[in-house]
């Protein structure tokens, strides 16, 4: 939001003094400063167009995460229930299991991914073409469950 005029830099064009204010040594106008503050709040970087592009990109990634991470699996789950498709049941149950394990473990182990990488992970897990959730379940979750199932069951019975 910096502006150069005749070699002088002003922080915000709305804060310049008028000729009358300069002659009388009056303070700068602050009534329109909120516009500059609002813009600097929305786009903190000095290069405005890059900030706008970054902001639009993050909105698109968030919308895609919601769509592919929750809406598509929810609709596909409903479709599996209506058509009584047991293979689809298994696919979406494992997807939700992996998604909730990730959501649970993310703050504990600081697994926060860049939003674009998280979108790629969600696409790989949720799209039936790739069956990423089944891969993670068969390679990571199932061996762990088979290894510790008896021990966990015994502790649950004692409790």
Phi, psi and omega in degrees: 000011177280150182221134179258133179216115180054041177084349180259144180254131174245144183292322182210135182296338181280350182259007179291150178274146174280167180300318180296320179293323179294319180294322183268000182058040177278153179292163179293157177285134179244003183290330180259007181295334182297331177298315180293319179296321179295316179295319179291333176289316180289319183233086187291339181285152179287334177270101188298319184292323178293323178293321178295316179297317178297319180294315179297319178299319180291326177294318180295318180295318178297318179296319178294321177299317178294318182293308184275337181274330184232314185291310180299312177297324179294314179295320179292326177294318177298317179298320179294323179292316182296319183268002179052049181265105185290328177295320177291324174306308183300317180300312185282331174295317178293324177299311181296324177298312180295318180298316180288326174297317177297315180297325180284319184275342183303308180287333182289312183258011179054055182268021183298123179258160172300141184306325179292320177293323177296321177297317178297318178297315180296319177299316180295321180287322192266332183285126182300337180297322184265331180052046181294326180295320177294323178297312180296320180296313183290329184269330185245309188284311184299314177299323179293318179296316180297325182287319188251007185297312181297319180296317179293318178298320180295318179291326177292324179291324178288336184282000000 
